[in-house]
């Protein structure tokens, strides 16, 4: 992907930077803002939208930009872009519709809001780089179809672990091996964590306790590994993935999988807790050519049949602008769902005993956690997608660690995300 820096230098030299708009002004969005403004010649962050406009202003100030203008119309935003003045707004639709913007970054992680802005951007033929794995895992294949019809790129981002896994997957395939495991290295996995237990960590790093909890309780990694599965054609070997606890080096995992079972499944997504080097990603792959196996052994990758490849870090916001450049300048999406039905879904699971009348709270909350499950099993069992769970009301009791079904809850009325999921399910019927 090194070609990206060359293309950005060309745009910088021509005085024609890639113009980017950012939706969200939270912890990650602030990092993206600082990165684009101070470290990416050839790209300009022209606008930030956030419900609380003062947070968008603060994000620019964090990056050292003091002169910003608040806008509330397409005309005002377009004027600001033309004059080179950074803009902020509470109206995210403006970033989807105003002229002069090459690409939109969704840094929200919100399902309903994320669905709305993504559909609006697609309708207006605007490229979207999304950090919203939650949305992608819930309705990504459908959104990809809409984006393709509109002739724009909708892609996940590099830097986050799914994108880093996809880069590694592509590399391993490009040198002739067959990837059989795409994995994520975690430091902690406890499905019963909640915003109270994670409050101290969140406060230390200036993050949202619910978001931090979604990392700790397995919800976030389930969404992330689901979109890796849907982009690679892989599956899961069991509900929730295997999730080994292994304090050694990631290379040692090559002896811990049944290769024939992996081949039969067509490859799996997984994670490991406590391995080194963390917090990176890994791909375990095979090679069928004895001559190449000899070379792999010479190059210290061992005798096989599984060979270990890994990236020992993921740099999140640092690489988001490069994902924009790949989409806009190279027509190269970081990661998209394959055509056809999803391979893996994320299903809502009770974190505590739930009773009729209970309302499911936000992702990373007190009531539920997410687990990966095959799309076929999810559909056949009418399992409730985690991406639809928030604000659902229980109509019957569900025991702790039991997966919720559509029959257990009443969905909120009038949500776009429910309509999109129903449309996707109709497009890809249960097997």
N, C-alpha and C positions, 0 to 999 in steps of 0.2 A: 504493500500500500504506500510505498515511499513516493510514488508518482504524485501523490496528493500535495506534498510540499512544493514541488515544481509548479504545479498548476496554480497554487495560491500565490506563489511569487510572480507568476505571469499576470494575475489579476491585480496584484499590488502595483506592479510596474506600469500597468495600463491605467491606473487610477480608477479601476472598475471593481471594487471589492464585492464579494458575495454578501448580499444583504439578508440578514437573519433577524427574525422576531422570536421572542421567547415568551412562553406562557408559563407562569409560575415564578415566585420570587422567594422560595424557601431555601433551605440549606444548600441543596445541590444547584439550584438555579443561580445562587450568588456565586458559587464557584465557576459555573459556566460563564457568567457575565464577566468575571475577572479574567478568565482565560482568554475569551475572545478579544476583549479590549486591550489587554496587555501582552498577549503572546501569540496572536494569530494575524500577522500581516496578510492582507488580501481578503479579509473578512470584516464586516462591520455589523455590530448589534444595533439595529435601528430602533427597536422598540421592545418594551417589556410590558406584559399585561398581568395584573394581579388584582384579585377582588379588593384587597386593601392597597390602594395606590401608593401609600407611603412606604410599603415594603418594596415595591418596584423602584421607587426613588432611592431607598436605602441600598438596594443592590447596585445601582449605578454609583452611588457614593462609595460603597465598599471597594469598587474598582477604580476609584479616583476621579470619577466624572461628576462634576458639580452642576453643570449647565444642562438641565433637562426640562422638557416641556410636557405638561399634561394635555392630552387630547381626548375628544369625545366624538369625533366624526372622521369619516374617511378622508374628507378634504383636509382637515387639520393634520391628520397623520401623514398624508402624502406630502403636504407642505413641509413638515418637519423632516421627512426623509430627503426631500430634494435640497433642503438647506443644510443637511448634515447635523441637525440637532437631535440628539437622542430623545425618544418619546416614551411616555408611560400612559397607561390607560387602565380603567377598570373593565372596559368592554373588550373581551377577548375576540369577539367576532370581527373587530376592526383589523386584527392581525391576519385574519383569514381572507378578508375581502379587499383591503386597500392595495393599490398598485405600488410597485417598487420593492416588493419583498420576494426574495428567491426561495426561502425555506422557513418553515415554522418548526420550533423545538417545543415539544410537550414535556415539561418537567414537573407535571402535577401528580401522577400516580392515581388520579381520581377516575372512577369508572363512568358515572353518568356525565359529568362535565367533560371528561376526556373523549367520550363517544361523540358528544355534540360538537366539540371543536374540530375533531378529526373529520367528521362528516362535512362540516362547513368548509374546511380546508380542501377536501377532495372535490366538493362541488365547485370550488373556485380554482381548481387545478393548481394547487400549491403543494410543493413537496413537504413532507412531514418527517422529521426525525423524532422518534418517540422513545422516551425513557419509561413509558407506561406499560410495563410488562403485564400488569393486571388486566388492562384493556386488551392487549394482544392475545393473552391466553384465553380470554373469554369470547372474543368475537373477531380475532385477528384474520382468520381465513376469509371471512365475509368482507371485512374492510379492505383486504388485499385485492379482492375482486373489483370492488368499487374503485380503488386507486388505479388498477390496471386499465379499467374502462376510461378513466379520466386522463390517462397518459401521464400520471405523476408517480413519484416514488414515495411509498410509505415504508419506513424501515425502522427497526430497532437500532440501538446505538452501540458503538464501540465504547470500551472503557468499563461499562457494566459487564458483569461476568458472562451473561449470555452472548454478547457480541464478541468478547475475547475468546469464548469457546468456539464460536462460529469461525473466527479467523483461524484458529488452530485446526479445527475440523477441515476447513478448506485447504490449508497448507498440507496436512497429512494426506488428504486425498490426492493433492496435486503431485506428490512425490511417489504415488503408486500404491500406498497402503490402503487398507479397508478399516475405517474407524468402527469400533464396536462398543465403546463406552465414551460418552461425553460427560465429564464430571466437574463438580464444583467443590472447592475445599473450604470447609466451614470451621469456625472456632467453637461454635456453640449450637446446640439443637435441643430445645425443650418446649414441647407443644403447650405447656401450661404457663409459660411466662405471660405477663400482662402489663399494661401501662404503669401499674404501681411498682412492680418488680424492676421495671426498666427505666423508671423515672430518673434515677441518679445518673445512669449512663447517658441518657438523652440530654439532660441538663449540662453535663460536662462538655458535650460536643455541640451543643446548640441545635439539637435535633428534636423532632416530634416524637413523644413517647409511643404513640401508636405505630408510627413508621418503624421505630427501633424494635418494638415488640414483634412486628411482622417479620423482621429478620430473625429474631430469636426463636419464635414459635414454629418456624418452618413454612409459614404462609408465603413469604417472599421467594424463598428458594423454590417452592413448588411452582409458582407462577413463572419464575425464570427458567426452570428446567423444562416446563411444559412448552414454552416457546422455542427452546432448543430442539425438543423432540419434534415439534411441528415444522421446524425449518429443515431438519435433517432426515426426517422419515423414521426416526427411532421411536422407541416405546419405553414403558417401564416394566420391570420384571415382576413387580408386586405393587399393590397400593401403598403409596407413601415412599416408594423407592427403597433400596436396600439400606443406604446410610450407615456404612461401616464406621465404627470408632477405631481409628488406627493412628497411633502416636508416632509411627515411623515415617519414612520417606514415601512419597507418592509412587516411586518406582516399584515399591514392594507390592502394590496392588495388582501387578501383572500376574501374580500367583494366586489371587484370591477370587477370581471369576472362572466360571465354567465356560470355556471358549465355545464349545459346541452349542450350548444353550444360548449364548450371545448371538451366534450365527443364525440359529433357528428363529430368534426374535427379530433379527435384522438390526441389532444394536440397541442399546439402552442408554437412557440418561440416568444419572445417579449423583450422589454427593458422598463426601467422606468428612468425618469430624476429627480435627486434631492433627492431621497430617502436615508434613513439611514438604515443600515450602508453601506456606499459606500467607495471605488468603487468595490463592490463585485458582487456576483451572487446569484440567488435564484431559487428554484424549488417549485412550488405549486402543491400539490398532494391530492388525495382522498383515502379513505379507505371504502370498502363495508361491513366490518365485524363490527356489532354493539358492539361486545365485545372489539374489538381493539379501536373503537372510544372512548369508556369509558376510556381506558388507556391513549389514546392520550390527552384527556381532563385533566385527572389527571396530566399528564406530562406538562401541561401548554401550549399545542398547540391549545387549543380552542375546540369548538364543531363542527367544520367543516361547510360545507362539504369539504372546501379546508383547507389544513394545510400547513404552511409556513416553509420551510427549506432554510437556506442561509449560505453562506460563506462570511464573511465581508471583504475579501481582495483577491487580486490575485497578486502573487509575481513574475510573468514573468520569468526572467532569473534564479532566484533561483531554480526553479523546473525543468528546462530543462534537467539538467544532470540526474535527477531521471526518466524522461521520457525515456532517453537513456537506463538506467539500466533496466527499466520495459520491454523494447523491447528486449534487448540483453540477459538479465539474466532470465527473467520471461516469455518471449514470450507473453507479455501483452501490446497490444497497448492502448494508452490513448484514442484515438478516431479515428474512421474510418467511411467512408460512409457505410450504409447498402447496401447489394446486391440489384440490381435493379435500376430503374430510380431515379434520384434525386428528392427530395420533393420540394426543394426551390432553386431558381436561384437568382442572383443579376443582376438587369437591369440598364443600363445607362440612366440617366435622365439629361436634360439640366439645367445647373446652371444659364445660361444666354440665351438670344436669340442667336441661332446659324444660320449662313448663309452659303449658298453654297461656297465651297472653304475653309471654316474653318477646321483646324486640331485639333482633340481632344488631349488635353495635358494629362499629367500623372495623375494617381490616386491622389486625394487630390489636384487637380489643380484648374484652373479658369473656366473650361468649363462644367464639368459634376460632378454629384454625383451619388452614387449607392443606390438602394432601393431593398429590398427583394420582390420577387414575386413568386407565385407558379410556379413550373417548367412547369406544364400543360399550364398555361396562357402565360408564356414566349414563349413557343414553338408555341402555336396556334397563337399568335400575331406577330411572327417573331421579338420579342423584342431583342435588342442588348445586349448580356451579358456585364456587366461592365468590366469583365476580358479581353475582346477583344477590348475595346473602344479606348485605347491609340493609337494615330497615325492614326486613321481612319479619312478620309476626307469627309466632308459633301457634298452631292450631291443635297440636297434640304434643305430649311429652316425648322428649328425646334424651336418652341417657348419655352421660359423658363418654366421649370417644366413638359415639355412633355417628355415621354419616347421615346428614339431613337429606331428605328427598323433597321434591316439589309438593308431595302430599302432606308433608309436615308443616308447611308454612302457607301464609297468604302474602303474595307479592304486593308491593306498593303499586298504586294505580298510576298509569300514565308515564312510566319511565321509558326513555329511549333505549337504554341498554337491554331491557327485557324484549323490546320489539326486535332489536338487532339480533339478539340471541335466538329468538323464535324463528327469525328469517334464516339464520345460519343453520339451525337444526332442520328446518324444512329443506334447505339446499342440500344438506348432507344427512340423509336419514340414517337411523340406527341400523347397524348390520344385522 
